[in-house]
Amino acid sequence: MTVPSWQKILSTLAGGRSRELYAGAVLGQPLDATPKELQRLVDAGLLTPEHAVAEGLFKEVLAAAAPATPKGVDRFFRNGRIDGLPRAGQDRTDLLAHLAGRLLPADEELGEPEVNRLLATVTSDIPTLRRALVDHGFLERNPDGSGYRRVASS
């Protein structure tokens, strides 16, 4: 059986009579309802076809509506931005590689203001991210500090 939508459940419970009947069913009271009223509660998933309260319905609906757990580097983003860098290890390397490839143009030298502007699209801690990209070999800084260039991936 498919899990009813939360919209269907709420629209059914929005009706005073349906809400009253469902409350009575939850409290174990006899159902004094017309066949049409009972069918509305069954169609919404609030009652089983035998007119018993559908146990666990709300848990199932909430679980079905829960957002999927992000995988890979996506798990470090919230609303398109990163809160911080993973401390170390492969997660940190993977995220930095992803950001370098996504944000920094290949074969183009950029000044620090341009690099900062690009990094600002994903973080508020621009210096830490810029330093991590350089330290991990994804971004090269000119010795005189005049520009940055993304390191070509091998």
C-alpha positions, 0 to 999 in steps of 0.5 A: 500500500502506498503512503497517503500524502500529507496534503490528503490527510490534512485536507480531510482533517480540515473538515470539521465532521471528518476531524470529529469522526477521526477523533472519535475513532482514535478514542475508541468511540463507535463510529456514527458515520455515513458510508461516504464519511467513512470512505473519505477517512479510508481514502485519506488513509486515516482509517483502514478498510475495516474502519480501524485507526491506521496505526503508524500513519503519521510516522510513515507520512513524515518518513516519506516526506523527509528529504533525502540524506545528501551524499558525497560532497553535497553533505557539506552544503547547506542552502548552496553554501558550506559552513566549514571545511572537513578537518582532514582526510579524503572528505576535505580533499574531495570537497576542495577538488569539487570547489576548485573545479566548480568555482575557479576557471581553468587556464586563467590567472585571477587576482585575489579580489576575483578569487575572493568574489568566487569563493564568497559564493559558497563561504563566509570564511574566504581566507580559510578556503583560499588558504586550504585550496593553496595548501592542498595544491588546487590553487597556485599563488604567484610568488609575488602574490599578484595572482592565482591560477587553478592547478590542472587536475592530473 
